[in-house]
Amino acid sequence: MKIIVAATVKTHIISGFLGAGKTTLLQQLLQQKPENETWAILMNEFGEIGVDQQLLPNAQGFEVKELLGGCLCCSSQLPMQIALSRLIQEKQPDRLFIEPTGLGHPAQLLEQLTEPHWQTQIDMRALVTVIDGSRLHDTAWVKQDLYQDQLKAAQIVVVSHQDSMSEHDQQVLAQFKNEYLADVQHWLMSEQGNIQLVQVDLPHQGIQRKIVPLIHIQKQLNRTEALPVIKQLPYHYVERANGYTVAGWKFSKRWQFDFYDVLDVLCDQKNWLRIKGIFNTNQGWMVFNFNPEDLNYKSTEEGLDNRVEMITQQDQDWESFETALLKCRIDSLEKAQ
């Protein structure tokens, strides 16, 4: 008896904030389906009444499933897992598109769908995030945490409404390309979703982030033992993607730093591409956003923690940087902690 092993389904996540143009892009991609293939679409609406499904093809060769209420990105969404499994097993599509709600966190969904038990069913492709180019000038819009989370999760960013972009929008887009250079591989300009499937049909590239104790703490550990799993602050991490290295540190929000000392340490660094940080200082909470052309810092609202992240293309002496940073502490806690 010959055993037939089903091929994995090429799977695309099309994410984006509210009104960015996800469905328009999806419609354009669906028009490129070969006649002999079956494509499936799993859509998610946060409300209880779905509209977008009515905008998609209801013809032979397409299978559309809509999940209403809640967000399928959330780790507790068992209905999504069941619906997706049934869709794959019953319809056996050649390609699958997943469009989460504009209020969703695609990184959480991607984390679920790259777990080992899905690897025999899904061939995950590059995560796509759609942004409305004509709204990039709207600071209140683009500074929302969810908006930025969706950008950071993207491997490909599709910029819609390019014909309506102002000069200010173009400037913000240039800033975004610099700010997310370690995350986003490709930026595609789109008008009415005119993106070719081949442009987004790229393999997903996972980013391995290793969260470990602070470097000076690591030196005190037994080198023959594996580093402990870190579940609380403080910690240090390094991740590598697209030829860049991202190193970061997170400390308790109770730790306080001398503002000018932190500024000096950040300004002393060499061969970096971007530095971002937020610190509880003796001048209040301060956010630092450095790129090679501009060293910005300003007051900000209280953060969840102290944190700093540096992007480079060259190896750095991270231990020296961490040591200098910890010397900037001025709170009463033991600085050697």
N, C-alpha and C positions, 0 to 999 in steps of 0.2 A: 504494500500500500504506500503510495507516494504522499508525503506530507507537504502541503502547500503553505508556505510561510507568507503571511500578508505583509505587503510593503508598508513601511511607515508613511504617514500622511504628512506632506509638507504643510506646516502650520504657521500662519502669520497672525501676529497681534497688531491691530491698527488702533492705536490709542490717541488721545488728544483731549484738550479741554473743551468745555461747552461751546458748541458752534464753530469749532475750528475747521470743519470740513471733512471729518472722517468718512461720513456716508458718501459724500461726493467722490472722494478718492476710491472708496470701495466699489462704487458703481462703475467707475472707469476701469478698475482692475478686472471686474467680473466680465466686462465686455471682451476681454482678451482670452476667454476660456476656449481651448480647442474643442471641436465638436464631439470628439470621442471621449471626453473626460467628464467626470462628475465632480462638481465643486460644492462644498458645504459652507454655510455661514452661521455662526453662533453669535447672536447679538444680545446685549444686556441693556435694559432700561432701568433707571433707578426707580421710576414710578410704576404704577400698576397698569397703565395704559400704554401700549407700544404703538409708535407711529412709524419709526424707521423701517420696519419690516415691510410696510406697504410700498416703500420706495425701491425695493430690491426685486430682481427678476423672479417671477413665479412661473418658471417654464422648465421643460425637460432638461436635465443636466444640472439643475440647481436644487440644493436642499437647504432651507432656511429654518433655523430654530431660534426662538426668542425667549429669553429669560427675563421676567419682570419682577420688580421689587427687590431692593437691596443691590449690593455690588458684588459681582462674581470675583472681584480681586481679593476679597477678604478671605483669610485662611479658613474660616468656618463654613464657607459656601459649599457644603456637600451636594446640593442640587446641581451646581455647575459640573462637579466631577461626574455625577451620574448622567446628566444630559450629554456631556461631551463623550463619555464612554459609549453610550447608546448610539449617538450620532455616528461615531466612527465604525462601530461594529455592525450596525444595521444598514447604513448607507454606503459604507466603504468608499468614501470620497478619495479622489486623487489629490485634492488640495482643500485646505480648511482655512477660513478667515474668522478670526475672533475679534469682535468690536466691543470692548468694555465701555461702560458708561463714562461720560466725560468727567464724572466725579470719582473715577476709579484710580487705583494705584497699580499701574501695569507691572511694576517691579515685583509685587507680591504674586500676581498672576503668573508671571514668568518663572518665579521661583517654584511655584506649584508644578508647572508643566515641564520643568526640567528635572524633576525628581526621578529617581531610577525606574519606578514602576510605569512611567509614561514613555520611557525611551524605546520600548518595543512597539509603540503605536504612533508616536509623534516624531517628526523630523522638524525641530524648531528652527524657524528662519529668523532673520534679523528683526528685532522689535522696531516698529515704526511709530513715531509720534508726529501728529499733525498740529501745526501752530498757525494761527491767523496772522499773517504778516502785516495786515492793516491795523492791528491792535497792539503792536509791539511798543508803541509810544505810551500806552496806558500803563503807567507804573503800578497802580493799584491792582491791575489785572495780572501782569507778568510777575509780580513779586509774591504772589500767593504761594504758599508752601506746596500745595498740590500741583500747581502749574510747573514749578521747578522740579518736583519729584518726577513728573512725567517726562520732562526734558532729560533729566539725568539718567533715566531708565532706557532712553532711546539709543539705538545703534544707527538708525536713520531718522532724520528729521525732514518732513515735507512741509515747506512753507507755502501756504495757500494765499489767495487774494494778492498775489504779487503786483498786479496792475493797479492796486489801490494803496500801495505802500508809499508813505511820505518819506522825505529825507531823514526825518527823525527815526522812522521805522527802520530804514536802512542802516542807520548808525547803531541802533539797538541790536539788529541782527548781527552786525560785525562784532559787537561786544559779546553776544551769545556764542558766536563761533570761537572766540577766544576763551570764554569762561568754561565752555563744555568741550574743549578740545581733547580731553582725555576720555570722554564718554561717547561722543557722537562721531561716527566714522564718515558719514555722508550727509550733506545738506542738499536737498533737492527743491528747486523752485517750481511751483505748480500753478497753473491757471486752469480752473475748472477740472482739477484732478488729472491733468494730462500727464500722468506718470506711467511709464512702461513697466510691466511686471518684472522684466529682467533687472530693473534698477533696484527693486526691493527683494528680489528672490536671492538673497545672500544668506549663508549659514549663520545661525546665532553664535556669537562668541561670548562665552561666559567669562565673567571677571572674578578671579579668585581673591577675596579679601581675607587676609589672615589677621585676626585680632589677637594680640599678645600683650603680655605685661609691658610696662614702661621699660625702656632699654636698660636703665640703671638697675631695675629690679631683676631683669633677666640675667644680668651678670652675677647675681647672688644665688641663682638657682643651680642645681646640679646639672651639668651639661650632658650627662648620660641619660637624663630623663626628658620625656616629651614636655613641651611647654604646657602649662595648665590652661584649661578653657576659661576664657574671661567672660564673666557675666555681669560685671559691674565696673564702674569707673574707679580709678583711671585706667586707660589702656592706650595702646599704640597699634597702628595697622599700616600695612603696605599693600598696595595692589598695583598690578601692571596690566596695561591694556593699550592697544594701538601704538605701541612703541613709546609710551609714556609711563613714568612711575609716579604714583600718588602716595604720599606718606601723610599720615594724619595722627593727631593726638586728641583725646577727650579727657577732660578733668571735671571734677565736681563743681557745680555752680557756686559752692561755698568757698572755693579757693579764690583768693583775690590777688591781683597782680598790679604792679606799678606800671601805669600807662606808658610813661616815657621809656622805661626799661624794655617793655615789650616792643615798643616802636623801634628802639635801637636794634634789638635782636633781629627783628624782621628786616629792617633796612640793611643790616650787615650781611644778609645771605647773598650767595652768588649763584649764577647759572640756573635760575628758576624761570618757569614760564608763567606761573600764577601762584599767588598766596592768598588764601582767604581765612579769616579767623574771627571769632567773637570772644571777648574776654570781659570778665567782671574785674574792673580796675578801680583804682582810687579816684578816677575821674568819672566813674559810672560805667555802665555797660557800653563797650565800644566795639564796632565792627570794622575790620580791616579788609580791604579788597584791592590787592596789588596786581597790576600787570606791568610789563616792561615800560609802557608809555605813561602810566599814571599810578601813583601811590595814594590811594584814597583811604581815609578813615573818618568815622563820624560816630556820634552817639546813637544808641539804638535801644530798643526795649529789652527787658530782662530775658536772657536766653535760658534754654533747658540745661545747658552746661557750658563750660569753657571748651572751645575747640579751635583747632587750627589745621589747615590742610595745604600742602605744597605739591605742585606739579613740576616735574623736571624731566629732562631727557638724558640726564647724566647721573651717575652715582653720586651720592652726597654723604657727608659725615653726619648721619642722623643722630648719633650719640652726642656729638658736640652741640648740635642744635637743641636737643632735648635738655641737656645740662644747662645751657644758657637760658633757656625758657624757664626752667624750674627755679633758677636763681632770681627770677623776677617776682616770685611770690612774696607777698607782704602780710598775709593773714597769719593768725596765731597758731595755725595747725603746724604740725611737724613737717618741715619741708622735705625731709628725707622719705616721707611716706610714699 
